[in-house]
Amino acid sequence: MIGALLPGPRRFGDLQALLDGIAPNILSQRLTRLERDGLVVGEPYSRRPVRHTYRLTAAGADLAG
């Protein structure tokens, strides 16, 4: 997951396509956990429906180091 975000911000659908075979609910849970741990930031790009772009924080990028 971290590797998929290294090139830059990605939308949920982009991440799902890159992470072959991951179920949407599992991806959502992982993103929520990474956000809670301060490794990923979700920034809304649409309000109706609410959709986010996800990017690594500095701490998240350090993991790839």
C-alpha positions in Angstrom: 0.0 0.0 0.0 2.8 2.5 0.9 4.5 1.7 -2.4 1.4 2.5 -4.3 1.4 6.0 -2.8 5.1 6.7 -3.4 4.6 8.3 -6.8 2.1 10.8 -5.4 -1.5 11.2 -4.3 -4.0 8.6 -5.6 -7.8 8.2 -5.5 -9.4 5.2 -3.9 -10.3 3.6 -7.3 -6.7 4.1 -8.5 -5.4 2.3 -5.4 -7.9 -0.5 -5.8 -6.8 -1.0 -9.4 -3.1 -1.0 -8.5 -3.5 -3.4 -5.5 -4.9 -6.3 -7.6 -7.5 -8.4 -5.8 -8.1 -6.2 -2.7 -11.7 -6.0 -1.7 -13.0 -2.4 -1.3 -13.9 -2.9 2.4 -10.3 -4.2 3.2 -8.8 -1.3 1.3 -11.0 1.2 3.2 -10.0 -0.4 6.5 -6.3 -0.3 5.7 -6.5 3.4 4.6 -8.4 4.2 7.8 -5.7 2.5 9.9 -2.9 4.2 8.0 -4.6 7.6 8.5 -5.0 6.9 12.2 -1.3 6.0 12.5 -0.3 9.2 10.8 1.2 7.6 7.7 -1.5 8.7 5.1 -3.7 11.7 4.7 -7.0 11.6 3.0 -8.1 14.9 1.4 -11.6 15.3 0.0 -11.9 16.2 -3.6 -15.6 15.7 -3.9 -18.4 16.4 -1.4 -21.3 14.6 -3.0 -20.5 11.8 -2.8 -17.6 12.3 -0.4 -14.4 11.0 -2.1 -10.8 11.4 -1.1 -7.3 11.5 -2.5 -4.8 9.8 -0.4 -1.1 10.8 0.0 1.7 9.8 2.2 2.8 11.9 5.1 6.5 12.4 5.8 6.4 9.5 8.3 4.7 7.3 5.6 7.3 8.2 3.0 10.1 7.4 5.5 8.8 3.8 5.7 9.7 3.3 2.0 13.2 4.7 2.6 
